[in-house]
Amino acid sequence: MNTVIAIAAAVASLVSGIFVWLQVQEMRRQTRLQQEIYEAAAQPYVWADIRVSEDGGWSLMFVLGNSGQTIAQNVRVMIDPYLPYEERDAEFIERLRPKLERGHSSLAPNHQIAWPLGGSPDIVNADGPRSHSVRIDYEGPFGPVTTAEFVINLDDIREAAARHFGTLHEIREAVDRLASKS
């Protein structure tokens, strides 16, 4: 009888040990998952886009931004084929391309940098490729971030409305005009 009780206790201890081991494994998995969630939330989120200039609603801008919570470092942007631009801006744009490919040392959270490409009708109606592959490599506080790859298609913005939001300078001029009339 004592042997049966001892065997039953040993089996119960073994089963209990297996359950404890499974619980420890699940706790480790949960800890890894929480660490991954923390790191993902703390990473920068760098993006690029073509936008209509808010000042005049006429010209297009190439915009590079960071919508993440931390500083992006060593931000490198490759565009293939390169974006169209007005000939009058050729020298400026040709200097910009290697600068984007070499990389910016840092891009702060919620910061954007914009470069003019030219008048929107000239750009969206230009001959040549319409789709442009964009690849962005950068580093965050935990090392390299997964490469962002996407396509900017100029046909997507071809019929978009050009909106003019106005500027503080224009408001000041309007106030000055009203003041001079009185």
C-alpha positions as CSV (number, residue, x, y, z in Angstrom):
1,M,0.0,0.0,0.0
2,N,2.8,2.4,0.8
3,T,4.3,1.7,-2.6
4,V,1.1,2.6,-4.3
5,I,0.8,5.9,-2.4
6,A,4.5,6.7,-3.1
7,I,4.0,6.0,-6.9
8,A,0.8,8.1,-6.9
9,A,2.6,11.0,-5.1
10,A,5.5,10.7,-7.6
11,V,3.1,10.8,-10.6
12,A,1.3,13.8,-9.0
13,S,4.6,15.5,-8.5
14,L,5.6,14.8,-12.1
15,V,2.3,16.1,-13.5
16,S,2.5,19.1,-11.3
17,G,6.1,19.7,-12.5
18,I,5.0,19.5,-16.1
19,F,2.2,22.1,-15.5
20,V,4.7,24.4,-13.7
21,W,7.2,24.0,-16.6
22,L,4.3,24.8,-19.1
23,Q,3.4,27.9,-17.1
24,V,7.0,29.1,-17.0
25,Q,7.2,28.7,-20.8
26,E,4.0,30.7,-21.2
27,M,5.2,33.4,-18.9
28,R,8.5,33.6,-20.9
29,R,6.5,33.8,-24.2
30,Q,4.3,36.6,-22.7
31,T,7.4,38.5,-21.5
32,R,9.0,38.3,-25.0
33,L,5.7,39.4,-26.5
34,Q,5.5,42.4,-24.1
35,Q,9.1,43.3,-24.9
36,E,8.4,43.2,-28.7
37,I,5.3,45.4,-28.2
38,Y,7.3,47.9,-26.2
39,E,10.1,48.0,-28.8
40,A,7.6,48.4,-31.7
41,A,5.8,51.2,-29.9
42,A,9.1,53.0,-29.2
43,Q,10.4,52.7,-32.8
44,P,10.4,55.7,-35.2
45,Y,8.0,55.4,-38.2
46,V,9.6,57.0,-41.2
47,W,7.6,57.6,-44.4
48,A,7.8,59.5,-47.7
49,D,5.1,61.0,-49.9
50,I,4.4,63.5,-52.6
51,R,2.1,66.2,-51.4
52,V,0.6,69.4,-52.8
53,S,2.2,72.4,-51.2
54,E,-0.3,73.9,-48.7
55,D,1.0,77.4,-49.3
56,G,-0.1,77.7,-52.9
57,G,-1.8,74.5,-53.8
58,W,0.0,74.5,-57.0
59,S,3.5,72.9,-56.5
60,L,4.3,69.4,-55.5
61,M,6.6,68.6,-52.7
62,F,8.5,65.4,-51.8
63,V,8.0,65.0,-48.1
64,L,10.0,62.8,-45.7
65,G,8.6,62.4,-42.2
66,N,8.8,60.5,-38.9
67,S,5.5,59.8,-37.2
68,G,7.0,57.5,-34.6
69,Q,7.8,58.2,-30.9
70,T,11.6,58.3,-31.2
71,I,14.4,59.8,-33.3
72,A,15.1,57.9,-36.6
73,Q,18.8,57.8,-37.3
74,N,20.8,57.3,-40.6
75,V,17.6,57.6,-42.7
76,R,18.3,56.5,-46.3
77,V,15.8,56.9,-49.1
78,M,16.1,55.2,-52.5
79,I,13.6,56.0,-55.3
80,D,13.5,54.0,-58.5
81,P,13.0,55.5,-61.0
82,Y,13.6,58.9,-59.6
83,L,10.7,61.3,-59.3
84,P,10.1,63.8,-62.1
85,Y,10.8,67.4,-61.6
86,E,10.8,70.7,-63.5
87,E,13.9,71.4,-65.6
88,R,14.5,74.7,-63.8
89,D,15.0,72.7,-60.6
90,A,17.3,70.1,-62.2
91,E,20.5,71.1,-60.5
92,F,18.8,71.3,-57.0
93,I,17.1,67.9,-57.4
94,E,20.2,66.2,-58.8
95,R,22.0,67.3,-55.6
96,L,19.1,66.0,-53.5
97,R,19.1,62.4,-54.8
98,P,22.6,61.4,-53.5
99,K,21.8,63.2,-50.2
100,L,18.7,61.1,-49.7
101,E,20.6,57.9,-50.6
102,R,23.6,58.7,-48.3
103,G,21.1,59.4,-45.6
104,H,20.1,62.0,-43.1
105,S,21.8,61.7,-39.7
106,S,18.5,62.0,-37.8
107,L,14.8,62.8,-38.2
108,A,13.0,63.8,-35.0
109,P,9.6,62.5,-34.0
110,N,6.7,64.3,-35.7
111,H,9.1,66.2,-38.0
112,Q,8.8,66.5,-41.7
113,I,11.2,67.7,-44.4
114,A,9.9,68.8,-47.7
115,W,11.6,69.5,-51.1
116,P,9.9,71.2,-54.0
117,L,9.5,69.2,-57.2
118,G,7.8,71.8,-59.3
119,G,4.3,72.7,-60.5
120,S,1.8,69.9,-60.1
121,P,0.4,70.0,-63.7
122,D,3.9,69.8,-65.1
123,I,4.9,66.9,-62.8
124,V,1.7,64.7,-63.0
125,N,1.5,65.2,-66.8
126,A,5.2,64.7,-67.5
127,D,6.3,61.9,-69.9
128,G,8.0,58.9,-68.3
129,P,7.3,56.4,-65.6
130,R,4.2,57.0,-63.4
131,S,5.1,54.6,-60.6
132,H,8.1,55.1,-58.4
133,S,9.4,52.4,-55.9
134,V,10.5,53.9,-52.6
135,R,12.7,52.1,-50.1
136,I,13.5,53.7,-46.7
137,D,16.1,52.2,-44.4
138,Y,16.7,53.7,-40.9
139,E,17.7,52.9,-37.4
140,G,15.8,53.4,-34.1
141,P,16.8,53.1,-30.5
142,F,16.9,49.2,-30.8
143,G,18.9,49.1,-34.0
144,P,17.8,48.8,-37.6
145,V,14.1,49.0,-38.4
146,T,12.4,46.8,-41.0
147,T,12.9,48.4,-44.4
148,A,9.8,50.3,-45.6
149,E,9.0,49.6,-49.2
150,F,6.1,51.0,-51.2
151,V,5.1,52.7,-54.5
152,I,4.3,56.3,-55.2
153,N,2.0,56.4,-58.3
154,L,1.6,59.9,-59.8
155,D,-1.6,58.7,-61.5
156,D,-3.2,58.5,-58.0
157,I,-2.9,62.3,-57.6
158,R,-3.5,63.3,-61.2
159,E,-7.1,64.5,-60.8
160,A,-6.8,65.5,-57.1
161,A,-8.0,68.9,-56.2
162,A,-5.3,71.5,-55.6
163,R,-6.4,73.2,-52.4
164,H,-5.1,76.5,-51.1
165,F,-5.1,76.7,-47.3
166,G,-3.7,80.2,-47.1
167,T,-0.7,81.4,-45.1
168,L,-0.2,83.7,-42.2
169,H,1.6,86.1,-44.6
170,E,-1.6,86.3,-46.7
171,I,-3.7,87.0,-43.6
172,R,-1.3,89.7,-42.6
173,E,-1.6,91.3,-46.1
174,A,-5.4,91.1,-46.0
175,V,-5.4,92.8,-42.6
176,D,-3.0,95.5,-43.8
177,R,-5.3,96.1,-46.8
178,L,-8.3,96.5,-44.6
179,A,-6.4,98.7,-42.2
180,S,-5.3,101.0,-45.0
181,K,-8.9,101.5,-46.2
182,S,-10.1,102.8,-42.9
